[in-house]
Amino acid sequence: MPVFQQYVTKISVITVTYNSANTLEDTLKSVKSQNYNDVEHIIMDGGSSDETLKILDSYKDSLAIVVSEPDDGIYDAFNKALARVSGDVVAILNSDDVFYDDKVLALVGETFNKTECDVVYGDAVMVKQDDLDSIVRFWKSSKFILGSFKDGWHPPHPSFFVRKSVYDDFGNFDTSIPVAADFELMLRFLEIGKIKTEYIPSVLTRMRV
């Protein structure tokens, strides 16, 4: 089981793209606007044919890594990005999602540094495609209790922040699972790995429906 490690400095944000031109700029602006000094934004593109790469090029000064090549699906792309991470903590922000406000990563980093935890997670809201302020659903999470996954409980994956050492110890996404590998990964970390978690009762991410 991982043990409490050094002070968190760098947070790596992974964004996977594929023909994401309609929503990507909101995601890029959200990461760039964070009130946190040490952020690494990694883009793993699946070989987009729309304006995605042009948009990424216009934000190149705020992006640490941009790779565009074919992949075997979103979980394969996540894993390829994880191999390039240099941060202490990993966040995954999809190319149609945004952080709730510009203080999210500062709050997450502070929470890691105040607690002996391996994972920090919070709440999320689902919003309309064309209006990030129009909430369709509120995903209220809660403190993790061992055994909760068998009852259908799990945190919202876009509000799930993990120490890189946890991936190193327990593995990345299982690409043999075509749809719910994010659910399996969280189950493996929390239920099987029994890593230390900290719940922030605040909305951390806006997810487009």
C-alpha positions in Angstrom: 0.0 0.0 0.0 1.4 3.5 -0.8 2.6 5.5 2.1 2.3 9.3 2.5 4.8 11.0 0.3 6.4 14.4 -0.1 4.7 17.7 -0.5 2.7 18.0 -3.7 4.1 20.5 -6.1 3.2 19.7 -9.7 -0.3 18.6 -10.8 -0.5 17.0 -14.2 -3.8 17.4 -16.1 -4.5 14.9 -18.9 -6.9 15.8 -21.7 -7.7 13.3 -24.4 -9.0 14.7 -27.7 -10.5 13.5 -30.9 -12.3 15.9 -33.2 -13.0 18.1 -30.1 -13.0 21.5 -31.8 -16.5 22.4 -30.6 -15.7 22.3 -26.9 -11.9 22.0 -26.5 -11.2 25.7 -26.1 -13.3 25.9 -22.9 -11.2 23.0 -21.5 -7.9 24.7 -22.4 -9.0 28.0 -20.9 -10.2 26.3 -17.7 -6.8 24.7 -17.1 -4.8 27.8 -18.1 -6.8 30.0 -15.7 -6.1 27.9 -12.6 -4.8 29.8 -9.7 -2.0 27.3 -9.1 1.6 27.8 -10.0 2.8 24.3 -11.1 0.4 22.7 -13.6 1.4 20.4 -16.5 -1.2 20.1 -19.2 -0.8 17.0 -21.4 -2.9 16.6 -24.5 -3.2 13.1 -26.1 -5.0 13.5 -29.5 -6.3 10.5 -31.5 -5.5 12.0 -34.9 -8.2 14.6 -35.2 -9.3 15.8 -38.7 -11.3 18.9 -37.6 -9.9 22.1 -36.1 -8.6 20.4 -32.9 -4.9 20.6 -33.8 -5.2 24.2 -34.9 -6.8 25.2 -31.6 -4.1 23.3 -29.7 -1.4 25.1 -31.6 -2.9 28.4 -30.5 -2.5 27.4 -26.9 0.9 25.7 -27.3 2.6 28.1 -24.8 0.4 26.8 -22.0 0.6 23.1 -23.0 3.4 20.9 -21.7 3.0 18.0 -24.2 0.8 17.5 -27.3 0.8 14.2 -29.1 -1.4 13.4 -32.0 -1.5 9.8 -33.2 -4.0 6.9 -33.6 -5.0 5.1 -30.5 -7.1 2.1 -29.5 -9.8 4.2 -27.7 -10.0 6.7 -24.8 -8.5 4.4 -22.1 -5.5 3.6 -24.3 -5.0 7.3 -24.8 -5.2 7.9 -21.0 -2.5 5.3 -20.5 -0.3 6.8 -23.2 -0.6 10.1 -21.5 0.1 8.6 -18.0 3.4 7.4 -19.4 4.4 11.0 -20.0 3.3 12.5 -16.7 5.9 14.2 -14.5 3.6 15.6 -11.8 3.0 14.4 -8.3 -0.8 14.3 -8.8 -2.8 13.3 -11.9 -6.1 14.9 -13.0 -8.1 13.8 -16.0 -10.2 16.5 -17.6 -12.1 15.5 -20.7 -12.2 17.7 -23.8 -15.8 18.7 -23.2 -15.4 19.4 -19.4 -14.1 22.3 -17.4 -13.0 22.8 -13.8 -15.7 24.5 -11.8 -13.7 27.7 -11.2 -10.1 28.9 -11.2 -9.4 27.8 -7.6 -10.0 24.0 -8.1 -6.3 22.9 -8.4 -5.2 25.1 -5.6 -7.9 23.5 -3.4 -6.9 20.0 -4.5 -3.2 20.7 -3.9 -3.8 22.1 -0.5 -6.0 19.2 0.5 -3.2 16.7 -0.5 -0.7 18.6 1.5 -2.9 18.9 4.6 -3.8 15.2 4.7 -2.0 11.9 4.4 -4.2 10.9 1.4 -3.5 9.2 -2.0 -6.7 10.4 -3.7 -8.7 13.6 -3.4 -12.2 13.8 -5.0 -15.2 16.0 -4.9 -18.6 16.7 -6.5 -19.5 17.5 -10.1 -22.3 19.1 -12.0 -23.6 18.1 -15.4 -24.4 21.1 -17.6 -26.0 21.7 -21.0 -23.9 21.4 -24.1 -24.2 25.0 -25.0 -24.3 26.6 -21.6 -21.7 25.7 -18.9 -23.8 27.6 -16.3 -27.0 25.7 -16.9 -27.0 22.7 -14.5 -28.8 19.6 -15.6 -27.7 17.3 -12.7 -25.8 17.6 -9.5 -23.5 14.6 -8.8 -23.2 14.8 -5.0 -20.5 12.3 -3.7 -19.7 11.4 -0.1 -16.9 10.0 2.0 -15.8 6.6 0.9 -16.9 3.6 3.0 -15.3 0.2 2.2 -17.8 -1.9 0.3 -19.7 1.1 -1.3 -18.9 0.1 -4.9 -21.0 -3.1 -4.7 -24.0 -0.8 -3.9 -23.3 1.3 -7.0 -21.5 4.2 -5.3 -18.5 5.8 -7.0 -17.0 9.3 -7.3 -17.3 11.3 -10.5 -14.2 10.4 -12.4 -13.5 14.0 -13.7 -13.4 15.1 -10.1 -11.0 12.3 -9.0 -7.4 13.4 -8.4 -4.8 10.7 -7.8 -1.1 10.6 -6.8 1.0 9.3 -9.7 2.5 6.8 -7.3 -0.9 5.1 -7.0 -0.9 4.4 -10.8 2.6 3.1 -10.5 1.6 0.7 -7.6 -1.8 -0.5 -8.8 -1.7 0.0 -12.6 -3.4 2.1 -15.3 -6.7 1.7 -17.1 -7.6 -1.8 -18.2 -8.1 -1.4 -21.9 -9.9 -4.8 -22.1 -12.9 -3.1 -20.6 -14.4 -1.0 -23.5 -16.8 1.2 -21.6 -16.3 1.4 -17.8 -12.6 1.2 -17.3 -12.7 4.4 -15.2 -15.2 2.7 -12.8 -12.9 -0.4 -12.6 -9.9 1.7 -12.0 -11.5 3.6 -9.1 -12.8 0.4 -7.6 -9.3 -1.2 -7.9 -7.7 1.8 -6.2 -10.3 2.3 -3.4 -11.8 -1.1 -2.7 -8.9 -3.4 -3.5 -5.9 -1.1 -2.9 -7.6 0.5 0.2 -5.7 3.7 -0.5 -6.3 6.7 1.7 -9.0 9.1 0.3 -10.1 12.6 1.2 -13.5 13.9 0.1 -14.0 17.6 -0.7 -17.7 18.5 -0.4 -17.5 21.0 -3.2 -18.1 21.0 -6.9 -14.8 20.6 -8.7 -15.9 19.9 -12.3 -18.5 20.9 -14.9 -19.3 18.0 -17.2 -21.2 18.5 -20.5 -24.1 16.1 -20.9 
